[in-house]
Amino acid sequence: MPNALAAEKSPYLRQHADNPVDWLPWGEAAFARARTEQKPIFLSIGYSTCHWCHVMAHESFENADIAALLNAHFVNIKVDREERPDVDRVYMSYVQAMTGHGGWPLSAWLTPDLKPFFGGTYFPPEDRHGRPGFPALLRAIAQGWETEREKLVAEGERALGALRDYHGKPRAQDAGDPDLVVSGGEAFERCFQYFNEAFDATHGGFGGAPKFPRSAGLNFLFRAAAVQGPESETGAEAVRMAAATLRAMALGGIHDHVGGGFHRYAVDEAWFVPHFEKMLYDQAQLAVNFLEAQQATGVPTYGWLARDILDYVQRDLRHPGGGFYTAEDADSAVPGATDGSHAEGAFYVWTQEELQEILGADAGLACAHFGVTAGGNVTGALDPHGEFRGRNILAARGPLAATAERLGLEPAAAEARLLAVREKLRAARARRPRPHLDNKILTANNGLMISALAKAAQMFDTAAADEALRAAVDAAEFVARELYDTKRGLLYRTWLDGRGQAEGFAEDYACLVQGLLDLYEASFDIRWLQWAARLQATMDREFWDEAGGGYFNSRAGDPALILRLKEDYDGAEPAPSSLAALNLLRLEAMLGGDEAGYRDRALRTIEAFRPQWARMPQALPQMLCAIELALEPPRHVVLAGDPAAADFRALTAVLHERLGPRRALLGADGGEGQAWLAARLPWIADMRSVNGRATAYVCEHRTCQAPVNSPDGLRKLLSANK
């Protein structure tokens, strides 16, 4: 009989509805049972496309004997980390502090008043490799709760106190702090040095295995290049490291060469064997990285790879109403298996025989380019359990030109044949059982995707740009329609066949505000800038720390949250405060900041995190990008004319040809949008197109150059004002 999770909307919680474990969702009903029965809480946190969550579920939560232990001694609560990131971050902070590492599934044991006293991540079903088996651990904790409860309760109090000491004390700015120009510059240099020393010159990326595509680090490197100039020694090195990393990822197995997009991470240093899940937030951020790589290098291949990502997202992750789904799983049913077995990567790997049958005469090209062999190309330590025996992960062995030369083909002919190979393999793969789709829609992730699509619309050719802009607008309208309470001015976190119960968190506001600012600069439709300003005001009201500066992840007043935290690490997704600092500085440039206090909040946010970025700047590379913007002089480009006209679009294209300083882009449409802007920036009121043609006004240090209305004239002005 299904447990209480059967009534939940979360795909992850519903995956556990048929477990013999008596799961309850996070909420007062579960807490009340723990208090009434005086049992400890077993808290299990994961998400629906998490491979090791599936493993622990199959090994332990589907096991009747282990379920009996859990049901007898604990009140068992399941949390979807993507639905409740606030709960996840509290207990992840505890587990990381206690064990030195974290991850999912997260397993924590709490007192009935929600204080943690023990925790970890994945536990095997029996003692293994020095790790306690889950049943033995459950018996030990249950015994401890019966005989030494006071010690466990005291440990919960101690752990909560330690977390409060680390996260809860507001930081007042010290008069002895170095000037931001000095300290920010030093942090920028030290962060660059960290990436320079950690760079893997052989395989790309930073450090060893496993390798994650940490987009915030690549953002930082491209900003370093923009600040120093891509032609400078430092700028060229920054571009080299970032571009080499993206190029290696694009060649590797972490890239889905058939369907497009990128997997979560690679287990090896060469980006070859991926962990196969695909996350929307990765696709969005990597698309921006590839677009910036094209700007920095002038190599169109990077733009093609951005399009590859966005094509995948729009084809496979798009809701018909315009929003974007969260992820696709790593695991799927094994094609042709009659026992219902699942395996990681089953949807993505191939035998040589399959390729020969599907591709015919082109099989030789595909096998040569992707390193396909009869025995399988994943061997030795990369396949310790023999899961890939006889199967191949498609990973390019080098540029296509090199493959063409080896096979005696003209590059153009090889490219055409490889595109045909891709289409045939995609059609064949479509007949396989697809991985599970996490079809909930998250506001934060959609904000990131709106940014990516808006930036693509600024750089793609006309037809592709129109498609990207339409998709960005559709996504923004979906969020406005389905995830925004107009009367209260509040966002909601999730949507799945209807709005979820959880109101938005700081990351939802920060990511969506960024997306709307980018969408305005791509479309010059004033409604997106207006909504961004309203959302920023709500974020300030709900999450701002008046005492210490910066933004809490969650709003005040939730009795089920033992601690409000501020995210201080730009990881797989940027920290809310890092994005907020950038957003505030952009809003100041676009709307004027005295009355709204945009710049003051941005600087106070930066200062709130000074201990982190001054001590370990590589932990907050996105925050360093905000510091860079805070220290740069204000720069604007105002484009007068009709944003839909060809001459207007020709000028906007020039603005995105090359990597350069950040400039606030504003549209002077001669109508409602310009009037709204002029009420905040009076100097924009009289800007008009000249001689009936779209016209650009380039302004720096609050001084504008003579207007120009030709692409070449704009290029010259931008070049002179780097």
N, C-alpha and C positions, 0 to 999 in steps of 0.2 A: 504494500500500500504506500502511495507517495507520502513524503513528509511535508512539513510546512513550506518548503521552498517551491512546491508546485504552483503556488499562487503568485510567485514573484515574476517580475518582468525581465529581470536580468538573465541573459543566456547562460552565464556562468552558474548562477544559483539554480536555474532549472536543470542544468546538467547533473546536479546532485539530488534532484527531487526523488529519485528512486533508490538512493542509497539506503541501506538498513540503518544508517546513523540517523538519530532523531534530530536532524538539523533544524535550527531556527534562524530567521533573518536577524540582522542587527536591529535592536529596538527594545523598548521598555518591557515587552512581554517576556523576552529572553532574560533580561536583567532581573525582572521580578521573580522569575522562577529560580534563578541562582540565589537570590536573597532568601526566598522562602525555604528552599531545600538546603541552603547553606552548602552548596556545591561550588567548586571552582569552575570557571568558564574555560572551555577549549575553543580558541578562536583560530579559524583557518581562513586565510585570505589568499585569493588568486584572481585569475581572469580566464575567460573562456577559451583563449587560444594558447594557453600556457602548457607546454609539453610536460614539464615535470609535475605540474598540477594534475594532469591526466594520469601520469604514472602513479602518483601517490593515491589518487582516487581509486584506480584499479587495484592497486596492491593492498590498500588499507581500508578505504571508506566503502568499498564494495564487499569487503570481507566480513562475514556475519560474526565471527568470533571477536574481531577487533571492534566492530560496531557495538557488540554487547558490552565490551569494556568501556567504551566511550559513553554509552547510554547509562550505564550503571553508576559511573563516578563523576560525570561532568555534564554541564549544560553546554551543548555544542552549537556554535554560531558560525555561519558562513558569511563572508563579505566579499563582494566583487570590488576589487581595488579601483577599477575604472569608474564604478558607480559612487564609491565613497573613498576618494583619495585622502580625505582628512583622517579617517580612521586608520587607513593603511600607513600613513606617514608617522602617526604617533607610535604605533607598535613596531613598525620597521626601524624607527630610530632606536627603540629599546633593544631590538634584536641585534642591530648593528653595533650598538655600544657594548652589548654583552658578549657577542661572539666575534666581532671584527669583520663580519660580512653579512650580507642580506640577500634577498631574492625571494622568488615565489616558487612553490607555495610557502607562505609565511605561516608558521605555527607558533602560537603564543598561549600561555596559560595565565589567566587573570583571576584575581579575587572577585567576589560578587559585586564589589564597587569599582570594577574595571581596571584595577591596578595590576600591571604585569609582574609576575614573579619568576617566570621561566619562559624560554623561547628558543626557536631555531627556524630552520627552513624545511627542507625535505627530510623525512625520516624513513628508512627502509622498513619492510615488514618483519625483518629479523636482524639480529646483530650482524654487521657487515663492515669489513675494512675499518675496524676500530670504532664504528659508530653504533650507538645503541639501537636496537630494534624498537619500532614504535610500540608494540605491546609491552615490552619490558619497561619502557619509559613511562607509559600510561600507568602501569602498576606501581612504579616507584613514586610517581607524583600523587597518585591516589592514596598510597600509604602515608606519604609525607603529610598530606592534608589531614589525615585522620590523627596522626600521632604528633606532628610538629607544626600544627597550623599557625601558631603564633610566629614561628620563624618565617614561614612563607608570607604571612601578612606583613611582617616587618620588612621583608625583602621587597614586597610591592611598594610599601611606603618609601623605602630607600631609593628604589628605581625611579619612582615618580619625582622624588626630590632632586635626584641627579639630572633628570631630563629638564625639570624646571630651572635648575641652576644653569644648565647649558643653553637652553632655548628661551627661557622666560625673562631674563633680566634685560631691561631696555638699556641701550648703550647711548649715553650722552656724549656729544662731541667734545673732545678734549681740546682745550686751548693749545695744548702742546702738539697736537696732530700736525704733521707736515701739510703744507698747502697741497690742495688737490692736484694742481699742475705738477708738483714735484712727485707726490706719492703715486698719483695715477700714472705718470710717465714711467716711474720705476716699476710699478706693477705690470705695465704693458711690456716693458723690456724683459722682465723676468718670466712672464708668461710665454713670450716669443722664444726665449731661451729654453724653457721647458719643452716646448714642442720641437724645437730644433734638435735638442739632445735625445728626445724620445722617438724621433722620426726613424722609421724603418726604410732605409734607402733602397733595400732590395725589393721589398714587397709593398711598400706604401703603408700608410697608417702609422700609428704611434704605439710603441711598446710591443709586447708579444701576444701570443694567443691567450684567450679568445680575443677577437678584434670586433669592436662595435663601431658603426658609423656615427660617431658623435658630432652631429652637425654644428653644435655651438662652437666647438674648436675650429672647425673649418670657417665658420662665420668670422671668428676672431682673426684668422690668418688673412682672409680677404680684406678685412678692415685694416689690418696692419699694412697690407700692400697699398691700400687706398691712401692711408695717412702718409706713408713714406714715399709713395709713388711706385707703381709697378716696375719702373725701369731702375729704381735704386737697388743697391745691393741687398738691403733687408727686404724690400718689396718683392724683388725677383725671387728671393729665397722662400718667402712666404707663399707666393704663387706656386713655386715649384713643388713645395711639400703638399699643399692642398690639391693641386691638379694631379700630382702623381698618385695621391691616395684615391681620388675619384676615378682616375684611369684604371688603377689596379682593381678597384671594386667592380668597375664596369666589365672588366675582362673575366673576373672571378665567378665562382659558383654562387656567391651571394647575390649576384644579379640573375634574375629570371630571364634568360636569353630568349625564351619562347613567348612568354606572356607579358613581359615587361615588369618593371618595378624591382624592388630589392627586398631580400629576406632580412630578418632581424639582426643577425650577426653571424660571423664565421668562427668555427671552433678552432681553426688553425691560423697561423700567421700569414698565409698566402691568400686569404679570402676564398679558399676553394670549397670547403665543406661547410655549408651554412646550417644554422638552426632555421628551419624553413618557414616559420610563421612570417606573415607580412602585416605590418602595422601601418595604419593611415598616417600617424604622426611621423614615421620615418619617411614615407613617400613625400609628404609635403615639404619637410625640411631639406631632404636630399635634392628635390627638384630645384629649390632655391640655390643650393650649393652648386649644382651643375650650371644653372643660369649665370651665376657669378663667375664660375670658371670660364665660361665663354666670354664674358665681359673682360676678364683679366688676361686671357690668352689670345682672344680673337679666333680660336679654333671652333668651328661650327659643330664639331662632333659632340661637344658638351651640351649644346642646345638640343641636339637630336636626342641625347640621353634624357634630358629633362622632359622632352615630349614623350619619350618611351614610358616614363613614369606616369605622366598625366594621362596618357592613353589607357594604361592599365587601370588607373583609379577610376576614370570615367566609365570604362567598360564593365569593371567587375566590383567596384565598391560604391557605386552611385545609386541612391534611392531614386525612384521615378519622380519624386517631388523635389529633388535637387540637393538634399543633404547627402553626406557621405558616411558609409558604415565604418566600423572601428577597425576590423582586422580579419584576416584569414588564418586558419589554424596551420600548424606545422604538420599535424597528423591527418591521415585520411585512410579510407578503406583501400586495401591492397587490390589492385585491378585483377580480376579473374579469381580471387580467393573465394572459396565457398563456405569458409568458416566464419565470415564476418570480421576477419582480423584487420587491424589497423597498424600502420607503421608511419614513422616520421619520414616525410619526403616522398611517400609513395606516389603522390600525384606528379612529382617533378623529375623522377629519375627514369633512365631508359636502358634497355639492353641494346647491344649492337644489332642483334637480329631484328628488333623492332624498327630501328632506324632504316635498315636495309629494306624491310618490307614496306615501310611508309614512303621512303624517299626514292627508291629505285636508283637511277643513275646519279642522283645528287647525294647519295649516302656517303660516298667517298669524300666529298668536300666537307660534309658535316662532321664526319668522324675525324678527319684530319684537323679541322679547325677547333673542334671541341675536345679533342683528346680521347675519343671514345675507343674502347678496346673490347675484345670478346670476353675477357675475364672480369671486366669492370675496372674503372679507373680510381676507385677509392680503396686503398690497400693499407696494410700495416697498422700503425698506431691510429690512423684516421678512421679505421673501421674495426675497433677493438672487439665488437661482438658479432662481426660478420653480417651486419644488417644490409650492407650494400653489395654483397658478393654477387658478381655477375652483372652489376648495374653501374650506370655511369651518371655522374653529375655533369651537366653541360657547363664548361668553363673554357673560354677562348684561350688557346695556347699562345696567343700573340695577336697583333693587329691583323686585320683581314688582308692587308696588302702583303704581309709576310706569308700567309697561307696561300694566297694567289701565286706568289712567286715560287713557292715550293711545288705547287701543282701545275705550273706553267700556264696560268690563266691571266688574262687581263684583269686588272683590279675592278673595272666597271662590270665586267661579266661575272666575276666572283661575287660582287655585291648583289647583283640582281638575282643570282642563283641562291645566295644565302637568304635573301628576303623571301624567296619562294619556299625555301626549306622551313623558315620560321612559320609561314602561314600553314604549311602542311602539318607541321608538328603541333601547332596550336589547335588545328581542327581535330587531329587524332587525340590530343590530350583532353579535349572537351568531352570525349566519350567516356573518360575515366570518372570514377566517383570524385567529386570535388572535395577539397577540405571544408571543414565546418566554417561557415561565415558568421562572425559576430556582427549581427545586423542592428545592434543598437547604434544610435547616433549621439556622439558626444560634442557638446558645444566647443570645448577647447580645441579638439582635433579639427573640427570644421573651420575654426578660425585660422588655424595653421594652413589648411588647404586653400582657403580663400586667399591668403597671402600668396601662396605658390601660384595659383591660377592668375591672380592679378599681375604678378611679376612676369609670368609667361606672356600675358596679353601685351605687356610693354615691349617685349622683345621678339615675339614670333612674327612671321610674315602675316599678311592681312587676314587670310582665311582662318589660319590657326589661331591668330590673336583674337578674332571675333568669337571663335568657339570657346577659347579659354575664358574670355571676359563674360560670355553668356553663362558659362558654368559657375564662375565666381558669383555672379549676380544671383543665379538660381539658388546657390548654397546660402548666401546671405539672406535672401528672401525666405528660404525654408526656416532658418534659425529665427528670423523675426516673426514668422507666422506660428511656428510650433514650439519654440523654446523661450519666448520672451513674453512676459506679462506686462503689457503696455501700461495698465493702470498703476501697477506698483513699481514699474521701471526695473524689474528684476529678471535676470536670466535663470533658466533651469538647466540642470546638468545633462540629463539624458532624455532620449526619445526612442521609443520602440512601440509602434502601433499606438502612439499616444505619449504624452508628456510624463516623465517620471516624477517621483515625489521630491527628490532632492533638489534644492535650489542651487544655483551655480556657486562654484568656489572661485577663489582669486584667479586661478589659472584660466578659468572659462572667460572671465572678463578681460584678462591681459591678452590672451590669444585672439579673442574676437576683436578687441579694439585695434590690435595690430593689423588684423585682416581687413578691417574696415578702412583704416588709414591707407593701406596699400590699394584697396579697391577704389577709394576716392582718387588716388593719384593715377590709377589706370583708366578711370572712366570720367572723372571730373563731375560726377553726379553728386550734388551737395548733400543729398539725404544720407549718404554713408558717413560723411564727415560730421554731420549733425548727430547721427546716432552714436558715433564713436565718442563724441563729447559727453553725451548723456550717460553712456555706459561708464566712462571714466569717473564721472561724478558719483555714480552708484558704487563703483569699486572703492572710491575714497571714503564714502560713507560707511560701507559695510566691512571693509577689511583693513583700513589704514590704522597704523599704530601711532597714535598721537604722542605717546610718551617716548617711544624709541625710534620712530621712523620706519619706513618699509611697510610691507603688507603681510598680514597673517594669511595663511592658506585658507582658513575657515572663518566664518562670522562668529561673533560673540553670542553667548546665550544658549548653546547646545548643551543640555545637561548630560548627554551621553558621551561627551568629549572631555577627557580628563586634562587636555592640554591643547592650547592653540600654538601652532608652530609657524615659523617662517622658513620656507625652503631656502637653503643656502648652497645649493649645488646645481649647476647647469648640466644635467645629465642627458638622458634620452630625449627629454623635453626641457626647454629652458625654465628656470625658476620664475614664478610669477613676478617677483620684485625686479628681476633683471629686465623682463619685458616691459614692466610698468615704467621703469625709469626711462627706457627708450621711448615709450609711447608718450610720456609726459613731456619730454623734450621736443618731440615732434609736434605735439599739440600746441606747445608754446610757440613754435615757429609758425604754425599754420593758423593759429587763432589769437595770438597774443596771450601773455600769461599772467599779467599783474593781478587781475581780479580773481582769476581761477586758481592762482598759486601753483601753476604747473611746474615751473622751474624750481621753486622752493621744495616741493614734494619730491621732485626728481633728485635734487641734491641731498635731501635728508634721507632718501632711500639709499643712495650710494654710500653715504656716511654710516648708515645703520649696519651695512655689511663690510665696513672697512676692516674689521679684524680678520674676516675671511679672505678678502681679495688682497689685502696687504701681506698676509702670511703665506697664502697658497693661491696665487692668482689664477692658476690653471683650473681651480675648482669653479670659477665664475667667469669664464671667457665672455659670456653674453653681457654680464655686468660691465666688463671692461669696454665693450663696445658702447655702452651707455656713457661711460666716463669719457671716451673719445669724443662722443657727440657733445657732451657738456662742455668740453674744453675747446671745441671748434667755434669759429665765428659763425653767426647766423648767415645762412645762404638760402636764397629763394630763386625759383624760376617761375614767373607768372606767364601763362600762355593765354593770349586773348584771341577769341574767335569761337568757332563752332567745333566742339570736340569730335564730332562725327565727320567733319570735312577732311578731305585728303591732305590739304596743306597743313592743317593742325596736326594730323597724325604724323606727317613727315617730320615736323619739329619734335614731337614727343619721341619719335624713334631715335633721334640724335642724342637725346638725354640718356638713353640706355645702351648706347653702343659700347661704352668702355667703363671700366671700373674707375670710380673717382670719389670725390668728397660727397657727403650726403647733402642733398638739397631738398628743401620743402617745395613741392610742386603744387601750384594753385591755378585754378582756371578762372579767367575773367570772361564770362559768357555774355556779358551785357544784360543779364536778366536777374532772376531771383537769387541764383547762386552767388553772383558777384556782389549783389546788394547785401546778402547775409554776411559775406566775408568782410565787406567794407565797414560794416557796423563794428567789427572787431579790429580790423586792420585798415584804418582810414586811407592809407597811402595807396591802396589797391583800387579805390573808387574810380579814378580817372584813367585807368589803363584800358586802352582800346586797341583794336586791330588797326594797322596802318595800311592805307591804300587798299582797303577791302580784303587784305590777306591776313591769315593767321600770323600773329606776332609774338615774339618771345622777349620778355624783360628779365634780364639776369641781374640779380641784386645781391650784393655782399656788403657786410658791415653797415647795413641799413642805407646803402647807396646803390642806385640802379644805373646800369650802363644804358647807352642809347639802344632803343629797341631794334631788333632785327627780325626779318621775316623770310629768311632763306635758311635751309639746312646748313649750308657752308658758313654763312655768317654766324649761326649759333655755335657751330663747332669751334670757330676761331675764338669766340667769346669764352666758351667753356675752357678751352685750352689756356687762355690767358689768365683765367681765374681759378686755377687748380689750387 
